[in-house]
Amino acid sequence: MNIVLMGCPGAGKGTQSAKMQDKFHLYHISTGDVLRAEIAKGSELGKEIAGIINKGNLVPDALMISMLENIVKSTDKGIIFDGFPRTVAQAEALDSMMKRLNRKVTHVIMITLPEEEIISRITSRRQCKKCGEIYHVDPSSPLPTCKACGGELYTRADDTAERVKHRIDVYHQETLPVKDYYKNSGVYKEVDGHQTPDQVFAEISNILEEGAK
C-alpha cells in the first residue's frame, strides 16, 4: 500500500504516520524531514535548498519529486507520503512518478478537524529546546519543563496564533483543491480528527485493512 496522508496543520499527521509505520511496516516520508536532512548533510543540493528556503521561497516541484523518487526507489516497503502533495500540480507529478516506478497511490486519507480546534492545538504546543520532545500545555498555566530531560520548553515561531491562521489560509487555498483531485479516484477517505489519537488510528487501520482484503 502507498498512502497519501492529508490534513490541516495540527491534525496529527505525524502521530498517525508513526503508528501506521509501526503496525503496517511502511516507509514514512515527511517532506519537511527530507529537506532538513539534505540541508544537514551540507551537500551541494542541500546548500541549494537552504538558499531557496532562506529566501522564503518554496522548493520547486521538479526538485522535490526528484528527491522523493530516489527515496521510493530505495525501498520495497509501502510508502506514507506525509506533507506531500500540497498542490494539484504536485499530485499530478506524484502520480506520474509512481507510474514510472510501477507503483500507485492506493489510499488517500484526510484527517479532518474544525478550524478552532486546529488553532487551540497548535498554540498550546511546546517543544523542548534540549531534546525536541513536543508537549501540549495549558497556555494560562506556568510553563513546565520537559519530562524527558528537564529542558526548557518554548513556542515555535510557526505555532503562534497569527502564524497558525496564516498557515490555515494557505492550506485552504493550495491544499484543499488536492482533496477534489483525489475525491473521485475511489481511494479517498476521510477520518474525524476530533477524537483521541487511538480512536483516529483505529479508523485509519480499518480503512487500510479493508483495502487490503
RODO-2510 file (C-alpha; in nm, 4 decimals, decimal comma):
residues 213
     n   res          X          Y          Z
     1     m     0,0000     0,0000     0,0000
     2     n     0,1106     0,3559    -0,0761
     3     i    -0,0691     0,6235     0,1231
     4     v    -0,1085     0,9986     0,0891
     5     l    -0,1890     1,1298     0,4386
     6     m    -0,3609     1,4684     0,4272
     7     g    -0,4843     1,7070     0,6923
     8     c    -0,4567     2,0640     0,8091
     9     p    -0,1702     2,1780     1,0335
    10     g    -0,2130     2,0232     1,3789
    11     a    -0,4390     1,7392     1,2604
    12     g    -0,1972     1,4789     1,3935
    13     k    -0,0419     1,3528     1,0699
    14     g     0,2960     1,2923     1,2345
    15     t     0,1422     1,0956     1,5219
    16     q    -0,0680     0,8814     1,2892
    17     s     0,2205     0,8267     1,0461
    18     a     0,4313     0,6816     1,3270
    19     k     0,1506     0,4445     1,4287
    20     m     0,0921     0,3362     1,0671
    21     q     0,4635     0,2853     1,0129
    22     d     0,4863     0,0514     1,3114
    23     k     0,1699    -0,1504     1,2508
    24     f     0,1830    -0,1871     0,8734
    25     h     0,5642    -0,1808     0,8269
    26     l     0,5570     0,1193     0,5964
    27     y     0,8246     0,3722     0,4996
    28     h     0,7334     0,7196     0,6258
    29     i     0,8356     1,0120     0,4066
    30     s     0,7918     1,3564     0,5620
    31     t     0,8919     1,6140     0,3031
    32     g     0,9990     1,8547     0,5777
    33     d     1,2322     1,5912     0,7243
    34     v     1,3687     1,5096     0,3770
    35     l     1,4595     1,8733     0,3132
    36     r     1,6101     1,9248     0,6596
    37     a     1,8191     1,6072     0,6253
    38     e     1,9585     1,7185     0,2901
    39     i     2,0457     2,0611     0,4295
    40     a     2,2138     1,8990     0,7323
    41     k     2,4364     1,6922     0,5002
    42     g     2,5910     2,0116     0,3698
    43     s     2,5728     1,8746     0,0135
    44     e     2,5542     2,0994    -0,2915
    45     l     2,1864     2,0085    -0,3196
    46     g     2,1402     2,0886     0,0480
    47     k     2,3016     2,4298     0,0013
    48     e     2,0749     2,4975    -0,2950
    49     i     1,7664     2,4010    -0,0913
    50     a     1,8772     2,6132     0,2057
    51     g     1,9215     2,9128    -0,0244
    52     i     1,5707     2,8689    -0,1644
    53     i     1,4091     2,8295     0,1790
    54     n     1,6082     3,1141     0,3374
    55     k     1,4699     3,3485     0,0727
    56     g     1,1200     3,2451     0,1745
    57     n     1,0557     3,0547    -0,1472
    58     l     0,9142     2,7051    -0,1995
    59     v     1,1346     2,4234    -0,3238
    60     p     1,0449     2,3675    -0,6925
    61     d     0,8184     2,0691    -0,7582
    62     a     1,0641     1,9059    -1,0003
    63     l     1,3392     1,9099    -0,7380
    64     m     1,1079     1,7741    -0,4670
    65     i     0,9817     1,4936    -0,6904
    66     s     1,3367     1,4002    -0,7869
    67     m     1,4337     1,3658    -0,4194
    68     l     1,1198     1,1629    -0,3405
    69     e     1,1770     0,9360    -0,6392
    70     n     1,5248     0,8481    -0,5139
    71     i     1,3792     0,7544    -0,1745
    72     v     1,0938     0,5457    -0,3179
    73     k     1,3389     0,3606    -0,5432
    74     s     1,5475     0,2686    -0,2391
    75     t     1,2769     0,0652    -0,0604
    76     d     1,0369    -0,2185    -0,1348
    77     k     0,8115    -0,1113     0,1518
    78     g     0,4818     0,0676     0,1070
    79     i     0,5091     0,4441     0,1473
    80     i     0,3362     0,7047     0,3627
    81     f     0,3591     1,0456     0,1946
    82     d     0,3199     1,2934     0,4829
    83     g     0,3002     1,6585     0,3772
    84     f     0,3012     1,5868     0,0048
    85     p     0,1354     1,6625    -0,2294
    86     r     0,0351     2,0132    -0,1229
    87     t    -0,0917     2,1295    -0,4641
    88     v    -0,2735     1,9731    -0,7580
    89     a     0,0427     2,0100    -0,9706
    90     q     0,2342     1,8084    -0,7083
    91     a    -0,0426     1,5441    -0,7011
    92     e    -0,0179     1,5068    -1,0792
    93     a     0,3634     1,4880    -1,0585
    94     l     0,3392     1,2255    -0,7829
    95     d     0,1054     1,0115    -0,9934
    96     s     0,3466     1,0319    -1,2881
    97     m     0,6431     0,9436    -1,0667
    98     m     0,4674     0,6436    -0,9129
    99     k     0,3656     0,5224    -1,2589
   100     r     0,7309     0,5356    -1,3715
   101     l     0,8188     0,3152    -1,0751
   102     n     0,5314     0,0714    -1,1416
   103     r     0,3571     0,1784    -0,8243
   104     k     0,0392     0,3682    -0,7475
   105     v    -0,1247     0,5585    -0,4638
   106     t    -0,3626     0,3070    -0,3060
   107     h    -0,5103     0,5219    -0,0262
   108     v    -0,5645     0,8933     0,0309
   109     i    -0,6655     0,9612     0,3914
   110     m    -0,7783     1,3067     0,5003
   111     i    -0,7801     1,3803     0,8765
   112     t    -1,0466     1,6477     0,9257
   113     l    -1,0532     1,8962     1,2139
   114     p    -1,2536     2,2159     1,2883
   115     e    -1,0509     2,5369     1,2490
   116     e    -1,0960     2,6424     1,6128
   117     e    -0,9569     2,3073     1,7261
   118     i    -0,6558     2,3473     1,4948
   119     i    -0,5721     2,6855     1,6469
   120     s    -0,6209     2,5556     2,0020
   121     r    -0,3995     2,2511     1,9436
   122     i    -0,1124     2,4319     1,7775
   123     t    -0,0981     2,7356     2,0060
   124     s    -0,0838     2,5028     2,3079
   125     r     0,2096     2,3100     2,1588
   126     r     0,5522     2,3490     2,3181
   127     q     0,8847     2,1896     2,2223
   128     c     1,1874     2,1115     2,4369
   129     k     1,4935     2,3145     2,3375
   130     k     1,7191     2,0327     2,4514
   131     c     1,5729     1,7042     2,3204
   132     g     1,2960     1,8180     2,0848
   133     e     1,0110     1,6424     2,2708
   134     i     0,6706     1,8011     2,1985
   135     y     0,4028     1,8694     2,4613
   136     h     0,0559     2,0252     2,4725
   137     v     0,0121     2,2541     2,7699
   138     d    -0,2451     2,4885     2,9191
   139     p    -0,1325     2,8302     2,7844
   140     s    -0,2616     3,0021     3,1006
   141     s    -0,0544     2,7822     3,3341
   142     p     0,3126     2,8269     3,4260
   143     l     0,5344     2,6687     3,1608
   144     p     0,6555     2,3251     3,2767
   145     t     0,9906     2,1727     3,1969
   146     c     1,0496     1,8708     2,9749
   147     k     0,9575     1,5437     3,1467
   148     a     1,2149     1,3559     2,9408
   149     c     1,5260     1,5646     3,0053
   150     g     1,4287     1,8643     3,2208
   151     g     1,4955     2,1037     2,9342
   152     e     1,3236     2,4358     2,8751
   153     l     1,0042     2,4335     2,6668
   154     y     0,9363     2,7027     2,4078
   155     t     0,6774     2,8038     2,1484
   156     r     0,7976     2,7504     1,7927
   157     a     0,7740     3,0536     1,5643
   158     d     0,5137     2,8806     1,3446
   159     d     0,2927     2,7983     1,6444
   160     t     0,1735     3,1495     1,7327
   161     a    -0,1962     3,2246     1,6711
   162     e    -0,1153     3,4691     1,3894
   163     r     0,1113     3,2231     1,2066
   164     v    -0,1357     2,9370     1,2567
   165     k    -0,4172     3,1378     1,0969
   166     h    -0,1887     3,2190     0,8028
   167     r    -0,0977     2,8509     0,7622
   168     i    -0,4663     2,7564     0,7636
   169     d    -0,5370     3,0180     0,4931
   170     v    -0,2530     2,8808     0,2779
   171     y    -0,3799     2,5274     0,3373
   172     h    -0,7302     2,6168     0,2214
   173     q    -0,6022     2,7987    -0,0870
   174     e    -0,3459     2,5415    -0,2017
   175     t    -0,4141     2,2027    -0,0467
   176     l    -0,7927     2,1655    -0,0384
   177     p    -0,8025     2,1544    -0,4229
   178     v    -0,5898     1,8385    -0,3856
   179     k    -0,8847     1,6880    -0,1969
   180     d    -1,1033     1,7486    -0,5037
   181     y    -0,8332     1,5965    -0,7257
   182     y    -0,8425     1,2712    -0,5284
   183     k    -1,2089     1,2690    -0,4269
   184     n    -1,3364     1,0836    -0,7333
   185     s    -1,0387     0,8474    -0,7522
   186     g    -1,2014     0,5714    -0,5472
   187     v    -0,9150     0,5756    -0,2943
   188     y    -1,0107     0,8891    -0,0946
   189     k    -1,1395     0,8547     0,2635
   190     e    -1,1949     1,0998     0,5500
   191     v    -1,1296     1,0381     0,9194
   192     d    -1,2607     1,2564     1,2043
   193     g    -0,9531     1,4028     1,3738
   194     h    -1,1578     1,5404     1,6651
   195     q    -1,1026     1,2172     1,8639
   196     t    -0,8218     1,0672     2,0701
   197     p    -0,5125     0,9619     1,8687
   198     d    -0,6001     0,5956     1,9326
   199     q    -0,9554     0,6421     1,8038
   200     v    -0,8266     0,8162     1,4912
   201     f    -0,5781     0,5353     1,4361
   202     a    -0,8484     0,2715     1,4767
   203     e    -1,0443     0,4357     1,1927
   204     i    -0,7342     0,4576     0,9732
   205     s    -0,6489     0,0933     1,0449
   206     n    -0,9998    -0,0140     0,9439
   207     i    -0,9636     0,1693     0,6119
   208     l    -0,6237     0,0146     0,5387
   209     e    -0,7226    -0,3363     0,6469
   210     e    -1,0447    -0,3214     0,4461
   211     g    -0,8486    -0,2102     0,1400
   212     a    -0,6036    -0,4979     0,1815
   213     k    -0,8781    -0,7660     0,1620
***
